[in-house]
Every structure is written in structure tokens, then in C-alpha cells.
């Protein structure tokens, strides 16, 4: 496995999104948090901003939809040029149908689960997905502290991926920084969303490189 670093523009300067995106041109994915103030108690950017930003960046967009009714909205993000579109298991009764719609629209399909959501009910359908996002904070706000108690779920997911011979990215999001990324990598994650750890410093590109090196060194062990 090779570590992917996905800077979250939730921590970027929204007045300078094109520049902030360019500042992490060495990233693997660009993580775009979409919140609707219903599924989570926060409101961020949406489809029009994604369409505009798509014109300004060649990075693969990793759109994380923290929204109600993903079946209605998720395919539009794929059609807008997102590389990966992830929605929450808790937001739909038919995640497989949503995943198939996303794939049909041209993107990878991702399933996200909150820290308190058990993994086991979703193990039988993982083959329908390209990405599994295990939240390491409660979704809705950036800058939260990493919840290490979620790591057993990451380990269980990695075991399921390997035993099922699944081609599936295992992503973690929430509190990922230089102090926590190694724990997450050892647990089996291979995609790491980092917001403030990238954008709060003077050199976002250098932060991406440091995080990638740290994760790769642990994944090789």
C-alpha cells in the first residue's frame, strides 16, 4: 500500500480557494467537505463551488457528502468531475443503490460511517464501493481531536478488505496530524484527510510531504 494524503479545504481560506488548492498541488486527493446543516449542524460549500473549483485544479476531488438524501444529490458531484464521492451510511436506507448511481455517473463511490456506527452491518456490501471512510471525529466541524477508540474499527475494516480480496481505499478523517497519522496507518488506513495539519502552517505542500512520509514509514512495517 501507498499512503494518499487528502488535504481538506474545510481548513483553507474560503476567499482564496483556488490559491489554497494550488498550494497543495503535491497532494494525492483534494478533500471537499459538503455539509447541508441538516445531516450535520454546519453549512459549507456545495455543488456550484465544486464546479467552479474543478476548473482551477487538476487534483482528484474527494467529495465527502455530509448531507441528507444522498441518492438525490450524490450523482451530480460525480457529473461535476469529482474523482470520489462519499456519502454517509446513516443518511440512506439503500447505500448500494446510491453507490451504483455514483459509479454510473463516472466517479468512485465511497461509504462513510460515523465513530459510533458499527462496521459489521456494512461488511457484506463493501464490494459495491471503492472507498470506505471511517470517521475519527464526529462529522460536522474541522479542528476536532482524533478519537483513538475508533482505531479497532479501522483494523477490522482492513482485515475485511484483505480477507475478501477487495480493492477498496480505507480512508480516515478527523484529527489527522503528525501526532496521529502513524497510529491510523498502523491500523490499516491508506488515505488520510488532514485539514488544519496542512493549512495552519506556513508551507502546506511541505506538510503534505511530511504526513505522507510518516504514513508510508508505518505502513511498510
C-alpha positions as CSV (number, residue, x, y, z in Angstrom):
1,X,0.0,0.0,0.0
2,X,1.0,3.6,-0.5
3,X,-0.3,6.5,1.6
4,X,-2.6,9.0,0.0
5,X,-2.8,12.5,1.6
6,X,-6.1,14.4,1.0
7,X,-5.9,17.9,2.4
8,X,-9.3,19.2,3.5
9,X,-10.2,22.6,2.2
10,X,-12.6,23.0,5.1
11,X,-9.4,24.4,6.8
12,X,-8.5,26.6,3.9
13,X,-9.2,30.2,3.4
14,X,-12.5,30.2,1.5
15,X,-11.8,33.6,0.0
16,X,-8.7,32.1,-1.7
17,X,-9.8,28.6,-2.6
18,X,-8.0,28.4,-6.0
19,X,-4.7,29.6,-4.4
20,X,-5.2,27.3,-1.4
21,X,-5.8,24.4,-3.7
22,X,-2.7,25.2,-5.8
23,X,-0.7,25.3,-2.5
24,X,-1.2,21.5,-2.1
25,X,-0.7,20.5,-5.8
26,X,1.6,17.7,-4.5
27,X,-1.4,16.1,-2.7
28,X,-3.0,12.8,-3.9
29,X,-6.6,13.9,-3.5
30,X,-8.3,17.2,-2.5
31,X,-10.9,16.6,0.2
32,X,-14.1,18.6,-0.2
33,X,-16.4,18.6,2.7
34,X,-20.1,19.3,1.7
35,X,-22.4,19.9,4.7
36,X,-26.1,20.8,4.5
37,X,-26.9,22.0,8.0
38,X,-29.4,19.1,8.3
39,X,-27.4,15.8,8.4
40,X,-24.7,17.8,10.4
41,X,-25.1,21.1,12.2
42,X,-22.9,23.1,9.9
43,X,-23.2,24.6,6.4
44,X,-20.3,24.7,4.0
45,X,-19.9,24.8,0.2
46,X,-21.9,22.8,-2.3
47,X,-22.1,21.8,-5.9
48,X,-21.6,25.3,-7.5
49,X,-18.3,25.8,-5.7
50,X,-17.2,22.3,-6.6
51,X,-17.9,23.0,-10.3
52,X,-16.0,26.3,-10.2
53,X,-13.1,24.9,-8.3
54,X,-12.9,22.0,-10.7
55,X,-11.8,24.4,-13.4
56,X,-9.0,25.7,-11.2
57,X,-7.4,22.4,-10.2
58,X,-6.3,19.1,-11.7
59,X,-6.2,17.3,-8.4
60,X,-8.7,14.4,-8.0
61,X,-11.6,15.7,-5.9
62,X,-12.6,13.6,-2.9
63,X,-16.1,14.9,-2.1
64,X,-17.4,13.9,1.3
65,X,-21.1,14.5,1.4
66,X,-22.4,15.1,4.9
67,X,-25.9,15.6,3.7
68,X,-29.4,14.1,3.8
69,X,-30.9,12.4,0.7
70,X,-27.6,11.4,-1.0
71,X,-29.4,9.5,-3.7
72,X,-30.8,12.8,-5.0
73,X,-27.6,14.8,-4.8
74,X,-24.5,12.5,-5.0
75,X,-24.5,11.7,-8.7
76,X,-24.3,15.4,-9.5
77,X,-20.9,15.6,-7.8
78,X,-19.7,12.8,-10.0
79,X,-21.0,14.5,-13.1
80,X,-19.3,17.7,-12.0
81,X,-15.9,15.9,-12.2
82,X,-15.4,14.5,-8.7
83,X,-13.0,11.5,-8.6
84,X,-14.5,10.0,-5.5
85,X,-17.9,10.8,-4.0
86,X,-18.5,9.5,-0.4
87,X,-21.9,9.6,1.4
88,X,-22.9,8.5,4.9
89,X,-24.3,5.2,5.6
90,X,-26.5,6.8,8.2
91,X,-28.2,9.0,5.6
92,X,-29.8,6.4,3.5
93,X,-31.7,3.1,3.7
94,X,-30.2,1.9,0.4
95,X,-26.5,2.6,0.2
96,X,-25.9,0.1,-2.6
97,X,-28.3,1.9,-4.9
98,X,-26.6,5.2,-4.2
99,X,-23.2,3.7,-4.9
100,X,-24.3,2.3,-8.2
101,X,-25.7,5.7,-9.2
102,X,-22.4,7.4,-8.4
103,X,-20.4,4.8,-10.3
104,X,-22.8,5.1,-13.3
105,X,-22.2,8.9,-13.2
106,X,-18.4,8.3,-13.5
107,X,-16.9,8.5,-10.1
108,X,-15.6,6.2,-7.4
109,X,-18.2,5.5,-4.7
110,X,-17.4,5.9,-1.0
111,X,-19.3,4.9,2.1
112,X,-18.7,6.9,5.3
113,X,-19.5,5.8,8.8
114,X,-19.6,7.9,12.0
115,X,-17.5,7.0,15.1
116,X,-20.5,5.4,16.8
117,X,-21.8,3.5,13.7
118,X,-20.8,-0.2,13.8
119,X,-19.0,-1.6,10.7
120,X,-20.4,-5.1,10.7
121,X,-23.8,-4.4,9.0
122,X,-21.9,-2.9,6.1
123,X,-19.3,-5.6,5.6
124,X,-21.4,-7.6,3.1
125,X,-21.8,-4.7,0.8
126,X,-18.2,-3.4,0.7
127,X,-17.7,-4.9,-2.8
128,X,-20.1,-2.3,-4.1
129,X,-17.8,0.5,-3.0
130,X,-14.3,1.9,-3.9
131,X,-13.7,3.7,-0.6
132,X,-14.6,3.2,3.0
133,X,-14.3,6.4,5.1
134,X,-14.1,5.7,8.8
135,X,-14.6,9.0,10.7
136,X,-12.2,9.6,13.5
137,X,-14.2,12.5,14.8
138,X,-17.9,13.3,14.8
139,X,-18.6,14.8,11.4
140,X,-19.6,18.5,11.1
141,X,-16.6,20.6,12.1
142,X,-12.9,20.8,11.5
143,X,-10.2,21.1,14.1
144,X,-11.5,18.3,16.4
145,X,-9.3,15.9,18.3
146,X,-8.6,12.4,16.9
147,X,-10.6,9.7,18.6
148,X,-8.2,6.7,19.1
149,X,-11.1,4.5,20.2
150,X,-12.2,4.3,16.5
151,X,-8.9,2.5,15.5
152,X,-10.2,-1.0,16.2
153,X,-12.9,-0.4,13.6
154,X,-10.2,0.6,11.1
155,X,-8.3,-2.6,11.9
156,X,-11.4,-4.7,11.4
157,X,-12.1,-2.9,8.1
158,X,-8.5,-3.7,6.9
159,X,-9.0,-7.3,7.8
160,X,-12.2,-7.5,5.9
161,X,-10.6,-5.9,2.8
162,X,-7.7,-8.3,2.9
163,X,-9.8,-11.4,3.6
164,X,-12.4,-10.5,1.0
165,X,-9.7,-9.6,-1.6
166,X,-11.4,-6.2,-2.0
167,X,-10.0,-3.3,-3.9
168,X,-11.0,-0.6,-1.5
169,X,-9.4,2.6,-0.2
170,X,-9.6,2.8,3.6
171,X,-9.8,6.4,4.5
172,X,-9.7,8.2,7.9
173,X,-10.9,11.7,8.5
174,X,-10.7,13.8,11.7
175,X,-7.8,15.0,13.8
176,X,-5.2,13.6,11.5
177,X,-1.8,15.3,12.1
178,X,1.8,14.4,12.7
179,X,0.9,13.0,16.1
180,X,-1.9,10.7,15.0
181,X,-1.2,9.7,11.4
182,X,1.1,6.9,12.4
183,X,-1.5,5.3,14.6
184,X,-4.0,5.4,11.8
185,X,-1.5,4.0,9.3
186,X,-0.6,1.1,11.6
187,X,-4.3,0.3,12.0
188,X,-4.6,-0.1,8.2
189,X,-5.7,3.2,6.7
190,X,-4.2,4.2,3.4
191,X,-6.0,7.6,2.7
192,X,-5.6,10.3,5.3
193,X,-7.6,13.5,5.4
194,X,-5.8,16.4,7.0
195,X,-7.1,19.9,7.4
196,X,-5.5,22.1,10.0
197,X,-2.4,20.0,10.0
198,X,-1.9,21.1,6.4
199,X,-3.3,24.6,6.1
200,X,-2.5,26.1,9.5
201,X,1.3,26.1,8.8
202,X,3.3,28.3,6.5
203,X,4.0,25.7,3.9
204,X,1.1,23.4,3.1
205,X,3.0,21.5,0.5
206,X,5.7,20.6,2.9
207,X,3.1,19.5,5.4
208,X,1.7,17.1,2.8
209,X,5.1,15.6,2.2
210,X,5.8,15.1,5.9
211,X,2.5,13.4,6.5
212,X,2.9,11.1,3.5
213,X,6.4,10.1,4.7
214,X,5.2,9.4,8.2
215,X,2.3,7.3,7.0
216,X,4.4,5.4,4.4
217,X,7.0,4.6,7.0
218,X,4.4,2.9,9.3
219,X,2.5,1.2,6.5
220,X,5.8,-0.5,5.5
221,X,6.3,-2.1,9.0
